Amino acid sequence: MNKTFTALAIGLSATAATAQNHSAMAIFGVLDADLAHYKLNGVSKTLVGSSGHLPSLVGLRGTEDLGGGYTAGFWLESTLLNDTGGGLGAGGAFSFNRRSTVGLATPWGEIRMGRENALTFWNHIVYDPFNGSGPGSALNTTIGTGGNGAASANPPVSTSVGNGLSYLWGYAPNGQSYLGKGFFGHVMHAFAETPAGAPAVGRYTGARVGYAQEQFHGTVAYAVSRGPGAYGAPAGLRYKEFNLGASYDFGSARVMAHGGFNETDVADTRYTHWGVGAVFRVGTGTIPVSYRRVRRDNAAGSGAQQIAIGYVHNLSKRTAVYTAISRLENRGRDTFTFRGGNGGTSGLAGGGSGTGYDIGIKHFF
């Protein structure tokens, strides 16, 4: 698989080099590796991970200027588990699970089709000083694998959505969709592609709007999706997710806040979460800090809280070393755990209280 992927990349690079002058293609990625130790509810684990500060990934993207303000583009992006050399496909194979889109940008916005991040997912990352990765990840409490995971009020399509049709306004053509410029918006509908009369499992409809400039940005997102049956409800159960966030750069530090909820139509499945954080600039490095809280709408007041701090030292524009430590505490017998990026970090069963810490290196290419 690695040889096949390399051959594909070389072939596409050669094709791009002989294309028209107004066409461009790039190979890009992130390699991130950390040595981490987690202890939760009396059980500990030490591991080498692939997403201590940023999720490791590899991708291909290309654009072609069609003239008249029109641009065609494609984007293929795969999770990279560089600790094992594999991906998240069957048997550890590479798959473009993170994004696989083709689109057309016009003076009136961009249309894309394919698989990309859920609109409600981006706010969990953009307003997290730890980028949704490592011991301090906001995903531990917002879409963790414990009480707020896929078996609870969090929709199965909480991170990525396939079979989607999107319209974007205010974004760079064929760019990332985490932040636009000025006022921006993104709407998406994903088709369940189930037979007529069958539950529409996998259907997703969402919108995200915001405003961004050099110092301030803020966004709000909402989505409704259909998932498999749970809590005694049949397949096609409706999941709802709402979140918002804002950030302001004071120069010496960027501060941020983030909150929202997710729920189903079944009683006592609503989770409300919020968090605050900052990234302080110190010399050639940064110090990320955050505090997060989540509460379930039940008689026990189940939920969790997490506090985290780290340090990132930039060796160059593309390479940095880092460390982080966090404390996660469950309440009301809830089962949140350390999740992080790339689909899982600790692998420990949720519950109780514990600590996670790591040291690692990341490199962009």
N, C-alpha and C positions, 0 to 999 in steps of 0.2 A: 504493500500500500504506500509506504514512504517513497519507494522508487517511482511508482506510478504518479504520485502527486508531484514529485520533483520534475518528472518528464513533462507533465502537463504545464507546470509553471514556466519551464524553459521554452516550451513550444509557444505558449501564449505571449511570452516576452518577445520572441522572435517575430511573431505576427504583428505585435504592436509596433515594433521598430520599423517595419516596412509599410505601415499604414500611412494614411494621409497625415500631413503636418498638424492638422487641427484635431487629431485623435491622441489619446493618452491612456496608458494602462500602467498600473503599479502593483507590485507585490508588497504587502505590509504585514506588520504583526507586532506582538508583544511576547517576550519571554520573561516569565516571572517564576522564581523558585524560592521557597522558604523552608527553613527547618522549624517546625512548630511543635508545641506541646500543649495538650488540652487535658483538663481534668474536670469532670462533671459528675455530680452525684456519687462521688467516691470511686469513679472509674477513670483511669488516665490512659493517654495514648500519645506517642511521639511519631511524627511523620514528616516526610518531604512532600510539600504541596506545590501546586502550580498556579496559585492565585493569592499570594500573601498581601500584595498591595494593588495589583491589577490582574484581571483574568488573562491568562495566557491565550493567545489566539494567532491565527494566520489567515490571510485573506488575499483576494484578488479584486481589484476594482478598475473600472475603465469608463471614460467619457468620450463622447464625440460631439464636437460643435457642428451643428447642422445649419447654422446661420439664421439670421432673423430672430435671434433670441431663443432658439430651440436647441436643446442639448439632450442627447440620448446617453444612457448610462446603465452599467450593471454593477452589482456588488455581491461577492461570494465570500463568506466569512465563517471559519470553523473554529470551534473550541480546540485548544491544544493542551493536552495533558502531558507537558514536557517531563514530568517526573517518571512517566512510563513510556513516553514516545508515542502515545496513542491519542485517540479522540473520543467523542461520545457516541459514535456510530456503533452498529452491531459488531460485537467482538473487539471493540476498541478502535474501530476504523474511523477515519476522518469523515465527517459529514458537515455540510454547510448549515449547521443547526442554528447558528447565531443570526445569520442573515443570508438570504438568497433572493435578490430582487433584480428586476429590470424595469426601467422607467423612462419617461419622457418629460423633460422640464420645458416649460413654455413661459412666456411673459406673464401668464395668469396662474402660475403655480405648477406643481409637478404631480404626475400620476405614476404610481408604482404598483407592481404586482409581485406577489411571492411571500416569503417568510421574513419577518423582522421582529424586533422587540415590541412587546405590548406597550401601548401608549402609557398605561398606568405604571409600568415598570421603571421608566426613566427617572421619575422623581425620587425613587428610592436610592438611586445612584448619584444623581447630580447634587443632591443636598446631604450627602454623606461624606464627611471628611476622609473616610477610609475607602471610598469608591466601591462599596459593596463587596469588599474582599478582606480576607484575613480575620484575625480574632475579633477586631472591633467592628466588623461589618454590620451595617444597619439591617441587612437581610436576616440576621439572626433573630430579630424581633418583628420585622414587617412581613416577611414571607419565609420564615424559618421552617425547618422540617419537623418542628414539634407541634404544639397546639395550634399554631397558625399556618400550618403547612397545607399540602394538597388534600389531606384527609379532613381538613376543617374548613373554615370559611374562606380560605384563599383559593381562587379559581385555578384549575389545572393549567390554564394558559396565562399564568401570572407573569412569566418572563418573556416568552416568545410566542408568536402567533403565525400559523401557516395558512395557506389558501386565502391570503389577504389581498384586498384592493384598497389603496391609500391615496388620499389627496393631501398635499402639503403646500403651504404658502408661507413665505418669509424665510425659507431655508436655502442654503447653497445647493445648486443642482447636484444630485447624486451624492449629497453629503450625509453625515451622521444626523440623526434626528433628535438629539438630546436637547439642543438649544438652537433657535433661529436668531435672527437679528431684527431689532425693533419689535413690532408686533408680529407674532407668528402663530400658526395653527396647523394641526394635523388631525385628520379624521381617518378612521379605518373600519372596514367591515370585512370579516373573515367568514367564509361560507363553510357550513358544516359538511357539505357534500355527502349527506346521508340520503337514503331513498325517501321518496315521498311517503309521509305518514309515520316515519321513524323519528325518534327523539333527535333533536338538532344538536347533538353533543359536538362541541368544538366551535359552535358559532360564537362570534365575538363582534361587538360594536362598541367603538370607543372614540373619544375626542380629547385633545389636549391643546390648550391655548396658553400663550404667555407673552411676556415682554422682556427683552434683553438689551442691555447696553453695556458699556465697559465696566461700570462699577456695580450695577444692580441687575438682577434678573429674578423673575418670579413666574411660576407656572401652576396650572391647575388641570387635573385630568379626571375623567370618569369613564367607566366601561361596564357593560353588562355582557356576560357570557353564559354559555350552557355547558354543564359538565355531567359526569356520570352520577348516578343516584347515590345519596348519602342521607344519614339521619332518618332512615325509613322512607325517604322520598324517592320516586322513580327516576330513571335516567332522563336527562334534560333539565335537571335542577338548575335554577337561575342563580348565578353568582353576581354580586355587585361590588365594585371597588371604586373608591374615591380617594384622591390624595392631592396635596398641594405643597408648595415649598417656595422659599425665597432666600436670596443671598445678597449680601452687600460687602463690597471690598473697601476697607479703610486704608489700604496700602500696606500697613504692617501685619494685617490679618484680614482674612475673609470669614465673616460669620454667616451662619445659615440656620434655618429652622424648617421643619418638615412634619407633616401630620396627615392623618386620614383614617379611613375605616375600610373593612371588607366584611361582607355578610352574605348569607343566602336568605331565601324566603322562609326557612325553618327557624323557629324561635330559638333564642339563646345561642346563636351562631355568629353574632356580631362581635368583631374585635376592633377596638379603637387604639391607634398608636400615635405617638408624637416623639419628637426628638430635637435637640439643639446641638450645635457643634461649631467648631472654628478650625481654621488652618492658620497658624501663626508662622510668619516668615522670620527665620533667624539665620543670618549669614547666607551660606549656600544651601541651607536646608529648611525644612518646615516641620512644625509640630502639630499634628492633627489631634483633636480632642472631641469627645462626644458623650452625650447622655441620652438614653432612649428608654421609653416606657410604653408598654402595651397592656391593655386591660380587656378582658372578655365580659360581655354583658350577661353575667349569670349571678346566681345568689352568692357563690363563693368569691366573686371578684377575681377570678383567675387571671393570670397574666405573667409578666416578667419585666425586669429592668436590667439595663446594661450600662456600664461606664467604661470608657476606653481612652487610652492615650498612646501616642507613638512618636517616632522621629524618622524623617526621611532626609538622607544626605545625598545631594545631587553631585555626582562625579563628573557629569557632562550633561548636555541637553538631552541625551538619549539613555543615560545609565545612572542608576541610583541604588544605594543600599538603604535598608530600612529595618525598623523593629517596631513592635506594638505589643500591648498587653491590655486585656479587658477582663472584666468581672461580670458574669451573667448570673442572675438570681431569679428563679421561678417562684411564683406565688400561687396559692390555692391549688397546689398539686398539678399545675400546668406542666407542659413538656417541651418547652423551647430548648434549642440546642445551638451549638456553633455551626453555622452553615457556610458562610463565606461565598466566594465565587466558584465558577466552573462546576456547579451542581452539587457541591458538598465539600466540606473541609474536614471536620473531625470524625464523622461517622459514629459518634457516640449517641446513644439513646438519650432523649431529652428528659429533663426533670431535675429537681434539686438545684444546687448552686455549684458554680465552678469558675475556673480561671483558664484563659488561653493566652499564650504569648508566642512570638516568633521572631526570627531574624532572617532577612533574605535580600535578594538582589533582583532588579528588573531592568530590562533593556528593550528599547523600541527599535524597530528596523522598518 
